[in-house]
Amino acid sequence: WVVSLAEDARNQAWMKLQSVLDQGPGSGVGEVAEAYKLELPAGLRVGTLDSLLELSDDLVRISSQVDATASKIRRQLEDLDRELGGAGPTVVDGRPVESMLESFTWDEARHPSRRPLRETVDCIMEATGRLEDELKARSSEYTQARQALQQVLRRSQGSLAVRDLGGVVNPSTLMETENLTTLLVVVPKSGAREFLASYERLVDFPYHSEEGMQRMYAVVPRCCQRPLASDGDYNLYRLVAFSRMADEVRQALREKGYQVREYKPREGEEDHAEEQDRLEGDVQRYRQDMSAWCSTAYGEAVGCWLHLVSIRVFVESILRYGLPPRFQGVVLKPNSRAEARLRKSLASSFGTSGAVHWKDSALSADDSKAGPGMDNETFPYISFTVDFKK
């Protein structure tokens, strides 16, 4: 939880919180919740009431957008880590992401505190937009490289129906003359017997002789007695036909559900191996570059989001508690079994019963959700729930 607690003096609010966390029998340090101070710059500009109200409405939407960008980068980073053999939690500069919030420090160099809050929010949005655009571009390059490699592997390692036949067929087994040509036919093993029994009579070949018009079959008999190659699902046969009737034979084969493959000779197997090695190197390089970029970009995106959370704490605190700013920002990591009790204690100790949105009895977790026009998660003190695991 990220909360803002109102008190006359900041130090008193922190000390009062410690007493709340120590309440109850057996409540040792950290048993109810771990607490960390969320320090905001003293020079943040308040601006006008209208500007704060407008910014309050926008911050919910903008924070969600920046959070979504950070989540996209994190998921991409986790996918890359799994591909590279890693399976550990996502970290930023060697630290768990939660620790960035627990030890948050405002980046004064990048976001001067004296600058209007709207300008700071706009700068954060621009930086996040650039991160998302670059993520899309890098993801596209990496995807294209992987697809190119998959196509090469599919041609070399796929079934006979799709793989490159250059490394399967020996060119010396092919017959190409003035009158004869070779067709390479892929036949499912389940239909091999039917094919062998009928291929010779697929197409008639009419021709003229001294005795007049004669007919014979367009396929050379017994040319397909044995397959050139086989895999788990298919046989590859060499079918020799008369060149003049090659198109008719192809059409007849396709009508029966057989696949006629084109043979594209290549200079040697080394060419294919070199192409595969090159593409594998490209994919590896893109993967490593993308992983390094995602690690850096994720830290930047989380940093942008945490600044927005801090601005939201400041804006909501001013709107809820008034001026001058007197509140203590706190990061709480509650024990799941003590959440209800902690909510009740916080509402009792820090609830703003004088605020117009709250009745004096709104001290329970259920009653605290009754504020009209507020978030679904609203309490008689400022509170946001942060989930780093979604």
N, C-alpha and C positions, 0 to 999 in steps of 0.2 A: 504494500500500500504506500502511496505518496500522500501525505496528509499535511495540512496547515493548521496549526493550533494557535488560537488567539490568546493573548495574555498581556498584561500591562507591561511586563518586561520579558524580553526573550529568554534570559537566563532562568527566570522563574518558570517559564513554560517547559523548558527542557527538564528542570529539576522535578516539576510536577508530573511530567510524563514518566520519569524514572520511578516515582512513587506509585503511579498507576501500574506499571509493569511489575512492581514488586508485591502487589496486593495478592492476598490469598495464601493459604497454608501451602508450604512446599514450593512456592513460586521463586525458584532461583533465577539468576541472570540468564536470559535467553530462553527460559521455559515458556513464558507467555509470548514474547516476541523479541526479535533483535531490532535495535533502533539505531539509526544513523542520522546525523544532522544533514539537512539539505540547505546549504548556505547560498543565498542569492546576493548579487552585488547590491551594495547600498545605494548606488546611483541610478538604478533603473527608473526611467521616466514614467510618471503616472499618466500624463496626458489628460484629456477631457473625459467626462463621464460617458458621453456618446461614443467616443473612440474605444473606451474599455468595453462597453456593452457590445459594440460591433465586433471587436476582437474576440470577446468571449464566445460569441456564436461561431466565429470562423475557426477558432482554435480546435474545437472538437473535430471538425471535418479535416482540417489541415493535418492535425496530429495523426489521424487515421491514415491519411494518404502517405505521410512520411513513414509511418510504421509499416504500411504495406510494402513500400519500396525496400525497407530494411529486411523485411521477411523474405522478399523475392531473392535478394542477394544472399541471405543466409541459407535458403533452400538450395540455391545454385552452388554455394560453397560446400554444403553438406554432400550434395551429389558428387561433386568433384573429389572430395575427400574419400568417399567410398570407392570411386574409380581408382584413386591412387593408393588404396589399401588402408586408409585411415578410418577410424570409427569413433574418435573421441569427441567430447563436447566442443561446440563452437566457442572460440576464444578470440579476444581482441588484444593484441600486443602481449600475448601470453597470459591474459587474465580472463576469468569468467565474465560474461557480459553483465551479470548482476552487480559485479563489483564496480562497474563504471557508474552506476547510479548511486551505490553506497558511498563512493568517494568522489562524487561529481564536483567538478570545479568549472565555473563559468569561464569560457574562452574569451577573455577581454580583447585579445588581438583580432580575432575574427569577428566578434560581435560586441562592439563597444557598448557599454551599458548606458552611455548618455545618448545614444541614438534612439529615435522614436521606436517603440516596440513594433509598430506596423512595418517599418523598414527592415528591422531584424527578422521578422517573420517572413517577409518577402525574399530576403537574401537566403534564408534557410530553404524556402520553396525552390528557388532557382538552383541552389546547389543540389538539392535532392533530384530535381528534374534532370540535371546533367548526369547524375549517377544512373538514373533509370535509362536514359537514352544510351549511355555507354554500355550498360548491361545488355540492352537489346542488340546493339551492334556486335559486341563481343560474343554473345550467345549465338547470333546468326553465323558469324565466321566459324565458330567451333562446330556448330551443327552441320554446316556445309562441308567442313573437312571430314567429319565423321561419316557423312553420307557418301562422300567420294570414296572413302576407304571401304565402306560396306559394299559399294557397288563392285569394287575390285575383288573383294573377298567373295562376294556372291558369284562373280564370274569364275573364280578359281576353285571355290569350295562348295558351291551349290549343287543342286541336282543336275542331271544331264539335260533337263528341260530349260535351264537358265544359264548354266556355267559356260565359260568360254571354251570352245572346242579346240582351240589352238594347241593346248597341251594334252589333248585326249586323242586326237586323230593323227595318225602318221600320214603325211602327204603322199607317201609312196603307195598307199592303198587306194587312192582316189584315181579314177579313170576319166580323163578328159581328152577326147579326140574330136575329129570333125563330125562324127556321127553319133558318138556316145557321150553321156555326161553322168556324173555321180550325184545322187541326192542323199542327204543324211537325215534319217527318219528316227524320231524318238517315239518309242512305243511303250505304254505301260506294261509292266510284267504280267499283269492280270489279263492283258489282251494279246500277249505275244503269240500264243498258239493260233488264234484266229488270223493274225497278221501273216504268219508264215504260210498258212494254208491258202491265202487269197491274194497276196501281193502280186503274183505273176500275172493275174488276170484282171488287174485294176482297169486298164485302158486298152482298147483295140487300136492297132496301128494299120491304117489302110495304105496300100502302096500299089503302083502299077507294075505289071510284068508283061511278058509276051503273051501270057494267057489271059490278060485283062486285069481288072481290079482284084487285088488280093488283100487278105487281112491276116494280121498276126498281132501278138501282144506287144505293147510298147516297153515292157520291162524285160530285161535279160533274165532268163530262167536260172534259178538256183544262185542268184547273186547275194541272197540274204540268209544263207544257211546258218551263219554264226554272227552274233553281235560283235561290233567293234569294241564296245565298252558297256559296262553295266554298273548300276548303283542299287541302292535299296529299293527304288521304285520303278526304274526305267531301264530299258535296253536301247542301245544306239545301233542302228543297222545302216549298212551301206547298200543303197539301191541304185543299180545301173539301168538307165533308160535311154531310149533314142532321143537325141538332142531336139529333134523337131517336135517331139511329144512331151517335152519336160514340163511345160506349163500345165498340160492336161493331167499329167501324173500328179503334180503337186496338188492340183485342185481335188483330185479324187482322194488323195491321202488325207487332206484336211476335212473333206466331207465325212470321212470315216472316223475322225477324231484323233488322227495322228499328227504329230508336230514335225514339220520339215524345217530343219535348222540350216542356217547359212554358215559355211566354213570360211573363216577369215584367217589366212595364214599370217604368221608373224615371224620375225627374223630369228627369234630364239626365246627360250624360257627365261633367259637373263633379263630381257626387257620387262617382262611382267614382274619379275622379282624386284627389279629396280623401282618400278612404279609403286609396288606395294610398300617397299622400304621407305620410299620418299613420303608416301601418304601417311604411313605409321609415324614417321618422324614429325610430319606436320601436325597430326592429331596430338601427339605427345607435347609438342611445343605450345600449341594452343591451350591444351589442358593446364600445363604448368603456369603459363602466363595468366590464364583466366583465374586460376586458383589464387595466385599472388595478388591479382587486382581485386578479387572478391574479398580477400582478407583485409586489404586496406579500405576498400569501399564500404564494407560492412561496418568497420569502426567509424567511418565518417557519417554513415547514415544513422547509426545509433546515437552518435554525438549530436547530430541535428535534431533527432527526435527527443533526446533528453533536454536539450535547450528549450524545445517547444513545451515539454512538460513543466519545466521550471517557469517559463513565461506564463503558462496557464495557472500554475499555483499562485504566482504573483497577482495576475489579473483577477482571479476569482477571490483571492484574499482581500484585495482592495474593495471589490464590489460587496463582499460579505461583511468584512470587519470595519471598513471605512478608513479614513485618514486620521493621523499619519500612519504609515505602515507599521503595525506592531503584531507580528506573528512569527512563529517558528516553523520552518519547513522541516519535515521529518520523513525518512524512509523507514517503514516498518515491515519486517518479515515475520508475520504472526505464526504461531503454532496452530495447525489446522484444528486441533481439539479445543483451542482457547479463543477462536475467532469471535464467537457470539459474546462471550464474557468480556473480551477486550473492546468490542464495539460498544457495549453497554457502559463500560467504565469510561471510555473516551467521551461518549455523549454526555455522561453525568459530569465529568470533570471539565470538559471544554465546550459543551454545547452552547450555542449562542441563543439563549431563550428570548432575548430581546429582538432578534431579527424578525422582519415581517413575514418571512416564509415559514416560520416555525412556531408551533405552540409550545407552551412550557412543558407539556407532558411528552414531547417527542424525544424520548431518551432511549427507546428500544430500537433494535435493528429493523424491526418491521415498521414502526412508526416513522423512522427516519427516511423512508422512501416516499413520504407523502408530500414533499415540497412541490407545489405546482410550477410547471414550466421549467423544471430542472432536469438533470440527467436521470436515467433510470437508477443509477447508483448515486444517491444523494443522502447526506447525513447532516446533522446540526453542526458540523465542522467540515472543512474542505477535505475531500478524500477521493483519490483516483486509484483504481486497481491496475497494476502493471503486470503483464504476463509475458515473460521472455520465452516461453516454451511453445507458443502457438505458431 
